[in-house]
Amino acid sequence: MPAIVGVIQVISVSGSGVVHIGDVFKISPYSTAKTYAGAGSFNTGQSISLYNQHSATNINDPDLLDEPIAFNV
């Protein structure tokens, strides 16, 4: 079903970002990344109070591929 889209203003798209407007069959990434962080690492705000007694980040990842990108062109 076709999409009817009004006025759109895109200010910025990162190097590996995707802008999807309307119909699409397939969107595939060209790059992947994995980020490890402890408790409370990605909190944002003006006044945040964190009470983490002990924080340990588990980085054990037994699978070899999370998102293969071999055939994405």
Biopython code that builds the backbone (N, CA, C, O; Angstrom):
import numpy as np
from Bio.PDB.StructureBuilder import StructureBuilder

atoms = [
    (1, "MET", "N", (0.840, -1.169, 0.000)),
    (1, "MET", "CA", (0.000, 0.000, 0.000)),
    (1, "MET", "C", (0.887, 1.234, 0.000)),
    (1, "MET", "O", (1.742, 1.362, 0.876)),
    (2, "PRO", "N", (0.719, 2.129, -0.931)),
    (2, "PRO", "CA", (1.572, 3.322, -1.013)),
    (2, "PRO", "C", (1.396, 4.226, 0.203)),
    (2, "PRO", "O", (0.308, 4.337, 0.768)),
    (3, "ALA", "N", (2.475, 4.855, 0.579)),
    (3, "ALA", "CA", (2.451, 5.783, 1.702)),
    (3, "ALA", "C", (2.316, 7.210, 1.182)),
    (3, "ALA", "O", (2.953, 7.578, 0.195)),
    (4, "ILE", "N", (1.499, 7.999, 1.836)),
    (4, "ILE", "CA", (1.373, 9.422, 1.519)),
    (4, "ILE", "C", (2.105, 10.173, 2.617)),
    (4, "ILE", "O", (1.710, 10.127, 3.782)),
    (5, "VAL", "N", (3.173, 10.863, 2.241)),
    (5, "VAL", "CA", (4.041, 11.521, 3.198)),
    (5, "VAL", "C", (4.028, 13.008, 2.913)),
    (5, "VAL", "O", (4.098, 13.431, 1.759)),
    (6, "GLY", "N", (3.938, 13.800, 3.971)),
    (6, "GLY", "CA", (3.958, 15.256, 3.833)),
    (6, "GLY", "C", (5.379, 15.779, 3.804)),
    (6, "GLY", "O", (6.296, 15.085, 3.364)),
    (7, "VAL", "N", (5.562, 16.997, 4.268)),
    (7, "VAL", "CA", (6.870, 17.645, 4.276)),
    (7, "VAL", "C", (7.754, 17.000, 5.339)),
    (7, "VAL", "O", (7.314, 16.761, 6.464)),
    (8, "ILE", "N", (8.992, 16.725, 4.975)),
    (8, "ILE", "CA", (9.956, 16.103, 5.889)),
    (8, "ILE", "C", (11.245, 16.899, 5.842)),
    (8, "ILE", "O", (11.708, 17.279, 4.767)),
    (9, "GLN", "N", (11.828, 17.151, 7.011)),
    (9, "GLN", "CA", (13.116, 17.821, 7.092)),
    (9, "GLN", "C", (14.073, 16.921, 7.855)),
    (9, "GLN", "O", (13.871, 16.665, 9.042)),
    (10, "VAL", "N", (15.109, 16.440, 7.190)),
    (10, "VAL", "CA", (16.125, 15.599, 7.815)),
    (10, "VAL", "C", (17.330, 16.482, 8.074)),
    (10, "VAL", "O", (17.939, 17.004, 7.141)),
    (11, "ILE", "N", (17.673, 16.648, 9.344)),
    (11, "ILE", "CA", (18.802, 17.511, 9.711)),
    (11, "ILE", "C", (20.123, 16.768, 9.569)),
    (11, "ILE", "O", (21.079, 17.302, 9.007)),
    (12, "SER", "N", (20.180, 15.549, 10.071)),
    (12, "SER", "CA", (21.439, 14.814, 10.059)),
    (12, "SER", "C", (21.176, 13.316, 10.077)),
    (12, "SER", "O", (20.238, 12.850, 10.724)),
    (13, "VAL", "N", (22.001, 12.572, 9.369)),
    (13, "VAL", "CA", (21.977, 11.119, 9.384)),
    (13, "VAL", "C", (23.414, 10.656, 9.549)),
    (13, "VAL", "O", (24.299, 11.101, 8.818)),
    (14, "SER", "N", (23.654, 9.763, 10.508)),
    (14, "SER", "CA", (25.023, 9.307, 10.746)),
    (14, "SER", "C", (25.522, 8.475, 9.570)),
    (14, "SER", "O", (24.757, 8.150, 8.662)),
    (15, "GLY", "N", (26.789, 8.140, 9.593)),
    (15, "GLY", "CA", (27.399, 7.408, 8.491)),
    (15, "GLY", "C", (26.765, 6.060, 8.210)),
    (15, "GLY", "O", (26.725, 5.625, 7.059)),
    (16, "SER", "N", (26.270, 5.394, 9.234)),
    (16, "SER", "CA", (25.652, 4.093, 9.020)),
    (16, "SER", "C", (24.146, 4.142, 9.261)),
    (16, "SER", "O", (23.513, 3.101, 9.442)),
    (17, "GLY", "N", (23.573, 5.335, 9.266)),
    (17, "GLY", "CA", (22.142, 5.490, 9.515)),
    (17, "GLY", "C", (21.310, 5.236, 8.266)),
    (17, "GLY", "O", (21.825, 5.228, 7.148)),
    (18, "VAL", "N", (20.018, 5.028, 8.478)),
    (18, "VAL", "CA", (19.086, 4.763, 7.388)),
    (18, "VAL", "C", (17.884, 5.680, 7.546)),
    (18, "VAL", "O", (17.327, 5.788, 8.638)),
    (19, "VAL", "N", (17.480, 6.340, 6.470)),
    (19, "VAL", "CA", (16.251, 7.130, 6.466)),
    (19, "VAL", "C", (15.246, 6.376, 5.622)),
    (19, "VAL", "O", (15.465, 6.166, 4.429)),
    (20, "HIS", "N", (14.144, 5.968, 6.232)),
    (20, "HIS", "CA", (13.123, 5.184, 5.539)),
    (20, "HIS", "C", (11.854, 6.015, 5.472)),
    (20, "HIS", "O", (11.275, 6.364, 6.501)),
    (21, "ILE", "N", (11.424, 6.331, 4.259)),
    (21, "ILE", "CA", (10.194, 7.077, 4.042)),
    (21, "ILE", "C", (9.402, 6.322, 2.985)),
    (21, "ILE", "O", (9.873, 6.139, 1.863)),
    (22, "GLY", "N", (8.210, 5.889, 3.339)),
    (22, "GLY", "CA", (7.372, 5.202, 2.365)),
    (22, "GLY", "C", (7.594, 3.706, 2.363)),
    (22, "GLY", "O", (8.030, 3.122, 3.356)),
    (23, "ASP", "N", (7.284, 3.091, 1.220)),
    (23, "ASP", "CA", (7.366, 1.636, 1.096)),
    (23, "ASP", "C", (8.817, 1.179, 0.950)),
    (23, "ASP", "O", (9.645, 1.870, 0.356)),
    (24, "VAL", "N", (9.102, 0.017, 1.499)),
    (24, "VAL", "CA", (10.448, -0.536, 1.392)),
    (24, "VAL", "C", (10.342, -2.057, 1.431)),
    (24, "VAL", "O", (9.503, -2.611, 2.142)),
    (25, "PHE", "N", (11.194, -2.725, 0.666)),
    (25, "PHE", "CA", (11.222, -4.186, 0.666)),
    (25, "PHE", "C", (12.199, -4.719, 1.704)),
    (25, "PHE", "O", (11.883, -5.646, 2.449)),
    (26, "LYS", "N", (13.401, -4.120, 1.748)),
    (26, "LYS", "CA", (14.437, -4.646, 2.626)),
    (26, "LYS", "C", (15.388, -3.532, 3.022)),
    (26, "LYS", "O", (15.842, -2.768, 2.170)),
    (27, "ILE", "N", (15.693, -3.436, 4.309)),
    (27, "ILE", "CA", (16.712, -2.517, 4.800)),
    (27, "ILE", "C", (17.755, -3.363, 5.508)),
    (27, "ILE", "O", (17.436, -4.085, 6.453)),
    (28, "SER", "N", (19.005, -3.277, 5.054)),
    (28, "SER", "CA", (20.073, -4.102, 5.617)),
    (28, "SER", "C", (21.228, -3.226, 6.069)),
    (28, "SER", "O", (21.576, -2.267, 5.380)),
    (29, "PRO", "N", (21.828, -3.532, 7.208)),
    (29, "PRO", "CA", (22.959, -2.728, 7.686)),
    (29, "PRO", "C", (24.239, -3.024, 6.906)),
    (29, "PRO", "O", (24.441, -4.132, 6.409)),
    (30, "TYR", "N", (25.084, -2.023, 6.812)),
    (30, "TYR", "CA", (26.397, -2.191, 6.192)),
    (30, "TYR", "C", (27.484, -2.374, 7.241)),
    (30, "TYR", "O", (28.589, -2.811, 6.921)),
    (31, "SER", "N", (27.177, -2.043, 8.493)),
    (31, "SER", "CA", (28.153, -2.218, 9.566)),
    (31, "SER", "C", (27.412, -2.578, 10.851)),
    (31, "SER", "O", (26.229, -2.278, 11.008)),
    (32, "THR", "N", (28.121, -3.217, 11.750)),
    (32, "THR", "CA", (27.561, -3.565, 13.050)),
    (32, "THR", "C", (28.554, -3.190, 14.132)),
    (32, "THR", "O", (29.748, -3.039, 13.872)),
    (33, "ALA", "N", (28.052, -3.041, 15.344)),
    (33, "ALA", "CA", (28.905, -2.726, 16.491)),
    (33, "ALA", "C", (28.286, -3.338, 17.733)),
    (33, "ALA", "O", (27.071, -3.523, 17.813)),
    (34, "LYS", "N", (29.129, -3.648, 18.690)),
    (34, "LYS", "CA", (28.656, -4.191, 19.954)),
    (34, "LYS", "C", (29.215, -3.315, 21.068)),
    (34, "LYS", "O", (30.411, -3.025, 21.099)),
    (35, "THR", "N", (28.353, -2.900, 21.972)),
    (35, "THR", "CA", (28.758, -2.005, 23.046)),
    (35, "THR", "C", (28.500, -2.664, 24.392)),
    (35, "THR", "O", (27.409, -3.173, 24.650)),
    (36, "TYR", "N", (29.502, -2.648, 25.233)),
    (36, "TYR", "CA", (29.371, -3.169, 26.592)),
    (36, "TYR", "C", (29.414, -1.985, 27.553)),
    (36, "TYR", "O", (30.259, -1.099, 27.423)),
    (37, "ALA", "N", (28.499, -1.980, 28.514)),
    (37, "ALA", "CA", (28.495, -0.907, 29.505)),
    (37, "ALA", "C", (27.898, -1.437, 30.798)),
    (37, "ALA", "O", (27.080, -2.357, 30.784)),
    (38, "GLY", "N", (28.307, -0.857, 31.901)),
    (38, "GLY", "CA", (27.818, -1.281, 33.205)),
    (38, "GLY", "C", (26.501, -0.624, 33.568)),
    (38, "GLY", "O", (25.911, 0.094, 32.760)),
    (39, "ALA", "N", (26.051, -0.867, 34.759)),
    (39, "ALA", "CA", (24.768, -0.343, 35.224)),
    (39, "ALA", "C", (24.795, 1.180, 35.273)),
    (39, "ALA", "O", (25.725, 1.773, 35.821)),
    (40, "GLY", "N", (23.781, 1.804, 34.704)),
    (40, "GLY", "CA", (23.664, 3.261, 34.730)),
    (40, "GLY", "C", (24.542, 3.985, 33.740)),
    (40, "GLY", "O", (24.671, 5.205, 33.838)),
    (41, "SER", "N", (25.153, 3.303, 32.791)),
    (41, "SER", "CA", (26.088, 3.948, 31.870)),
    (41, "SER", "C", (25.407, 4.859, 30.857)),
    (41, "SER", "O", (25.966, 5.894, 30.494)),
    (42, "PHE", "N", (24.212, 4.498, 30.393)),
    (42, "PHE", "CA", (23.564, 5.267, 29.339)),
    (42, "PHE", "C", (22.432, 6.146, 29.870)),
    (42, "PHE", "O", (21.561, 6.550, 29.099)),
    (43, "ASN", "N", (22.425, 6.447, 31.151)),
    (43, "ASN", "CA", (21.407, 7.341, 31.699)),
    (43, "ASN", "C", (21.715, 8.774, 31.326)),
    (43, "ASN", "O", (22.867, 9.204, 31.386)),
    (44, "THR", "N", (20.692, 9.513, 30.940)),
    (44, "THR", "CA", (20.859, 10.928, 30.634)),
    (44, "THR", "C", (19.801, 11.715, 31.392)),
    (44, "THR", "O", (18.708, 11.211, 31.651)),
    (45, "GLY", "N", (20.121, 12.921, 31.737)),
    (45, "GLY", "CA", (19.176, 13.760, 32.458)),
    (45, "GLY", "C", (19.911, 14.824, 33.244)),
    (45, "GLY", "O", (21.140, 14.890, 33.223)),
    (46, "GLN", "N", (19.151, 15.656, 33.939)),
    (46, "GLN", "CA", (19.771, 16.764, 34.669)),
    (46, "GLN", "C", (20.236, 16.362, 36.061)),
    (46, "GLN", "O", (21.328, 16.748, 36.478)),
    (47, "SER", "N", (19.445, 15.609, 36.774)),
    (47, "SER", "CA", (19.858, 15.200, 38.116)),
    (47, "SER", "C", (19.529, 13.723, 38.299)),
    (47, "SER", "O", (18.385, 13.356, 38.565)),
    (48, "ILE", "N", (20.535, 12.894, 38.156)),
    (48, "ILE", "CA", (20.374, 11.446, 38.254)),
    (48, "ILE", "C", (21.131, 10.952, 39.473)),
    (48, "ILE", "O", (22.301, 11.283, 39.667)),
    (49, "SER", "N", (20.468, 10.174, 40.277)),
    (49, "SER", "CA", (21.111, 9.563, 41.443)),
    (49, "SER", "C", (21.152, 8.063, 41.235)),
    (49, "SER", "O", (20.114, 7.412, 41.113)),
    (50, "LEU", "N", (22.350, 7.524, 41.197)),
    (50, "LEU", "CA", (22.526, 6.089, 41.008)),
    (50, "LEU", "C", (23.084, 5.470, 42.274)),
    (50, "LEU", "O", (24.009, 6.003, 42.887)),
    (51, "TYR", "N", (22.514, 4.347, 42.656)),
    (51, "TYR", "CA", (22.982, 3.625, 43.831)),
    (51, "TYR", "C", (23.245, 2.182, 43.415)),
    (51, "TYR", "O", (22.419, 1.301, 43.654)),
    (52, "ASN", "N", (24.381, 1.948, 42.802)),
    (52, "ASN", "CA", (24.778, 0.609, 42.374)),
    (52, "ASN", "C", (25.822, 0.097, 43.362)),
    (52, "ASN", "O", (26.948, 0.593, 43.409)),
    (53, "GLN", "N", (25.438, -0.885, 44.137)),
    (53, "GLN", "CA", (26.372, -1.419, 45.119)),
    (53, "GLN", "C", (27.545, -2.112, 44.434)),
    (53, "GLN", "O", (28.704, -1.872, 44.771)),
    (54, "HIS", "N", (27.230, -2.977, 43.463)),
    (54, "HIS", "CA", (28.282, -3.685, 42.740)),
    (54, "HIS", "C", (27.788, -3.888, 41.313)),
    (54, "HIS", "O", (26.721, -4.461, 41.097)),
    (55, "SER", "N", (28.557, -3.423, 40.350)),
    (55, "SER", "CA", (28.165, -3.551, 38.952)),
    (55, "SER", "C", (29.226, -4.350, 38.204)),
    (55, "SER", "O", (30.406, -4.002, 38.229)),
    (56, "ALA", "N", (28.805, -5.411, 37.547)),
    (56, "ALA", "CA", (29.716, -6.217, 36.744)),
    (56, "ALA", "C", (29.082, -6.436, 35.380)),
    (56, "ALA", "O", (27.940, -6.886, 35.291)),
    (57, "THR", "N", (29.809, -6.124, 34.323)),
    (57, "THR", "CA", (29.297, -6.282, 32.973)),
    (57, "THR", "C", (29.775, -7.607, 32.412)),
    (57, "THR", "O", (30.977, -7.864, 32.345)),
    (58, "ASN", "N", (28.829, -8.454, 32.006)),
    (58, "ASN", "CA", (29.149, -9.758, 31.448)),
    (58, "ASN", "C", (29.398, -9.598, 29.946)),
    (58, "ASN", "O", (28.479, -9.261, 29.199)),
    (59, "ILE", "N", (30.620, -9.836, 29.507)),
    (59, "ILE", "CA", (30.939, -9.695, 28.085)),
    (59, "ILE", "C", (31.159, -11.050, 27.419)),
    (59, "ILE", "O", (31.707, -11.117, 26.319)),
    (60, "ASN", "N", (30.742, -12.114, 28.067)),
    (60, "ASN", "CA", (30.851, -13.442, 27.478)),
    (60, "ASN", "C", (29.788, -13.593, 26.390)),
    (60, "ASN", "O", (28.593, -13.523, 26.679)),
    (61, "ASP", "N", (30.210, -13.799, 25.149)),
    (61, "ASP", "CA", (29.290, -13.926, 24.013)),
    (61, "ASP", "C", (29.677, -15.168, 23.220)),
    (61, "ASP", "O", (30.563, -15.097, 22.368)),
    (62, "PRO", "N", (29.024, -16.319, 23.485)),
    (62, "PRO", "CA", (29.447, -17.569, 22.869)),
    (62, "PRO", "C", (29.162, -17.689, 21.368)),
    (62, "PRO", "O", (29.854, -18.433, 20.673)),
    (63, "ASP", "N", (28.150, -16.966, 20.853)),
    (63, "ASP", "CA", (27.882, -17.077, 19.416)),
    (63, "ASP", "C", (28.898, -16.243, 18.634)),
    (63, "ASP", "O", (29.357, -15.201, 19.102)),
    (64, "LEU", "N", (29.235, -16.714, 17.450)),
    (64, "LEU", "CA", (30.274, -16.048, 16.668)),
    (64, "LEU", "C", (29.747, -14.837, 15.912)),
    (64, "LEU", "O", (30.449, -13.830, 15.808)),
    (65, "LEU", "N", (28.535, -14.907, 15.384)),
    (65, "LEU", "CA", (27.975, -13.811, 14.599)),
    (65, "LEU", "C", (26.637, -13.377, 15.188)),
    (65, "LEU", "O", (25.751, -14.205, 15.399)),
    (66, "ASP", "N", (26.491, -12.083, 15.453)),
    (66, "ASP", "CA", (25.219, -11.566, 15.942)),
    (66, "ASP", "C", (24.333, -11.116, 14.787)),
    (66, "ASP", "O", (23.140, -11.419, 14.763)),
    (67, "GLU", "N", (24.903, -10.401, 13.841)),
    (67, "GLU", "CA", (24.157, -9.936, 12.672)),
    (67, "GLU", "C", (25.091, -9.951, 11.461)),
    (67, "GLU", "O", (25.805, -8.980, 11.212)),
    (68, "PRO", "N", (25.083, -11.049, 10.714)),
    (68, "PRO", "CA", (25.998, -11.127, 9.561)),
    (68, "PRO", "C", (25.611, -10.131, 8.474)),
    (68, "PRO", "O", (24.435, -9.972, 8.148)),
    (69, "ILE", "N", (26.620, -9.465, 7.922)),
    (69, "ILE", "CA", (26.376, -8.466, 6.885)),
    (69, "ILE", "C", (27.137, -8.807, 5.609)),
    (69, "ILE", "O", (27.461, -7.914, 4.826)),
    (70, "ALA", "N", (27.424, -10.076, 5.393)),
    (70, "ALA", "CA", (28.277, -10.487, 4.273)),
    (70, "ALA", "C", (27.656, -10.175, 2.909)),
    (70, "ALA", "O", (28.375, -9.772, 1.995)),
    (71, "PHE", "N", (26.345, -10.351, 2.749)),
    (71, "PHE", "CA", (25.736, -10.199, 1.427)),
    (71, "PHE", "C", (24.910, -8.926, 1.291)),
    (71, "PHE", "O", (24.081, -8.830, 0.387)),
    (72, "ASN", "N", (25.115, -7.951, 2.164)),
    (72, "ASN", "CA", (24.396, -6.678, 2.057)),
    (72, "ASN", "C", (25.137, -5.743, 1.129)),
    (72, "ASN", "O", (26.300, -5.417, 1.368)),
    (73, "VAL", "N", (24.482, -5.316, 0.088)),
    (73, "VAL", "CA", (25.087, -4.379, -0.866)),
    (73, "VAL", "C", (24.189, -3.211, -1.090)),
    (73, "VAL", "O", (24.525, -2.313, -1.862)),
]
sb = StructureBuilder()
sb.init_structure("model")
sb.init_model(0)
sb.init_chain("A")
sb.init_seg("    ")
for serial, (resi, resn, name, xyz) in enumerate(atoms, 1):
    if name == "N":
        sb.init_residue(resn, " ", resi, " ")
    sb.init_atom(name, np.array(xyz, "f"), 0.0, 1.0, " ", f" {name:<3s}", serial, name[0])
structure = sb.get_structure()
